[in-house]
Amino acid sequence: MLQRIDHVAFTVSDIQRAADFFTRVLSFSEEGRWSSDREGSREVRFLTLGSSVVELILGEEHGAAAVTGASMPGFRHLCLRSDDLDTDMIQLAGAGAKFIGTEMRIDDRLFNEMRPVAGYSLEKGLRRIMVEGPDNIVVEIMERGE
């Protein structure tokens, strides 16, 4: 039986830049790294935030990392839960994060206009912001309503 997401993996063109983004800007901790001759001596790093794990894989020059864009099949964004979006936005901005668009808040008007479908957790009070990372990695920071 499926229980939860174990980790999310990204192929990146500059593993140090990507690791710096996750550790310095988003407060992940680096937990391990390795390289494998079987995988073309690519470097791999594992970063954690609580029980969440991100795996960074150094791509080949003309491999998956050469193809970028948020619409690329297999990736859209990574969402992190926040319990204090205001404080997190201040910290992210101070760390040099590049915000994409503006904050979205689900108020009564938006809740009624969007008409959420059954099973979709779009509740009043939900707030979110998007942050741009290296290699077109998009991170959504979400605070759920009370």
C-alpha positions in Angstrom: 0.0 0.0 0.0 1.3 3.4 -0.9 1.9 5.6 2.2 3.8 8.8 1.4 6.3 10.4 -0.9 9.7 9.1 0.0 11.8 11.6 -2.0 11.8 13.9 -5.0 14.8 13.7 -7.5 16.0 16.5 -9.8 18.7 16.2 -12.5 20.7 19.4 -12.3 23.5 21.0 -14.4 25.4 22.4 -11.4 25.0 20.3 -8.3 26.7 22.8 -5.9 24.4 25.6 -7.0 21.4 23.4 -6.6 22.6 22.2 -3.2 23.2 25.8 -2.1 19.7 26.8 -3.1 18.1 24.0 -1.0 20.4 24.4 2.0 21.0 28.1 2.1 17.6 29.4 0.8 15.2 26.7 1.8 16.9 25.4 5.0 17.5 21.8 4.0 20.4 19.8 5.5 22.8 17.8 3.4 22.6 14.2 4.6 24.8 12.3 2.1 26.5 12.2 -1.2 27.9 9.6 -3.5 29.0 8.9 -7.1 28.6 5.7 -9.1 30.7 4.3 -11.9 27.6 2.4 -13.1 25.8 5.8 -13.6 28.6 7.5 -15.5 30.4 8.7 -12.3 27.6 11.2 -11.7 27.5 12.9 -8.3 24.4 12.4 -6.2 23.4 14.4 -3.1 20.6 13.8 -0.6 19.1 16.8 1.3 16.4 16.7 4.0 13.9 19.0 5.6 12.2 17.2 8.4 11.2 13.8 7.0 11.2 15.2 3.4 14.1 14.2 1.1 15.3 15.7 -2.1 17.8 13.9 -4.3 20.0 15.9 -6.6 21.7 14.1 -9.5 24.4 15.8 -11.6 23.3 15.5 -15.2 25.4 14.8 -18.3 26.3 17.7 -20.6 23.7 16.7 -23.2 21.4 14.7 -21.0 18.3 15.5 -19.1 19.7 18.7 -17.5 20.1 20.2 -21.0 16.4 20.2 -21.5 14.7 22.8 -19.3 11.3 24.3 -18.8 8.5 24.0 -16.3 6.4 22.2 -18.8 8.9 19.4 -19.3 7.1 16.0 -18.7 7.8 14.6 -15.2 8.2 17.8 -13.3 6.0 20.7 -12.4 7.0 21.9 -8.9 7.9 20.9 -5.3 5.5 22.0 -2.6 6.7 22.7 1.0 4.2 23.2 3.8 4.6 26.4 6.0 3.0 27.2 9.3 4.0 30.9 9.1 4.2 32.1 5.5 4.9 35.7 6.4 8.0 34.9 8.3 9.1 32.4 5.7 8.7 35.0 2.9 10.9 37.5 4.8 13.6 34.8 5.4 13.4 33.7 1.8 13.8 37.2 0.5 16.7 37.8 2.8 18.4 34.7 1.5 18.0 36.0 -2.1 15.1 33.9 -3.3 13.5 35.0 -6.5 9.7 35.0 -6.2 7.5 34.0 -9.2 4.3 36.1 -9.4 2.5 37.2 -6.4 1.2 35.6 -3.3 -2.1 33.8 -3.8 -4.8 33.8 -1.1 -8.0 31.8 -1.2 -10.6 34.2 0.2 -14.4 33.9 -0.1 -14.4 35.4 -3.6 -11.7 33.1 -5.0 -13.1 30.0 -3.2 -16.5 30.6 -4.9 -15.1 31.5 -8.3 -12.8 28.5 -8.5 -15.5 26.1 -7.4 -13.3 23.3 -6.0 -14.2 19.8 -7.0 -14.7 17.0 -4.5 -11.4 15.7 -3.2 -9.4 18.8 -4.0 -8.2 20.5 -0.9 -8.7 24.1 -1.7 -9.8 25.7 1.5 -10.5 29.3 2.5 -7.4 30.8 4.1 -4.9 28.9 2.0 -1.9 31.0 1.0 1.0 30.3 -1.3 4.0 31.8 -3.0 6.2 30.3 -5.7 10.0 30.5 -5.7 12.4 30.0 -8.6 15.4 27.8 -8.2 18.2 26.7 -10.5 17.5 24.6 -13.6 13.8 25.7 -13.7 13.1 24.1 -10.3 9.9 25.7 -9.0 9.1 25.5 -5.3 5.7 26.3 -3.9 5.5 27.4 -0.3 2.0 26.8 1.1 0.3 27.7 4.3 -3.1 26.0 4.8 -6.0 27.8 6.4 -7.0 27.3 10.0 
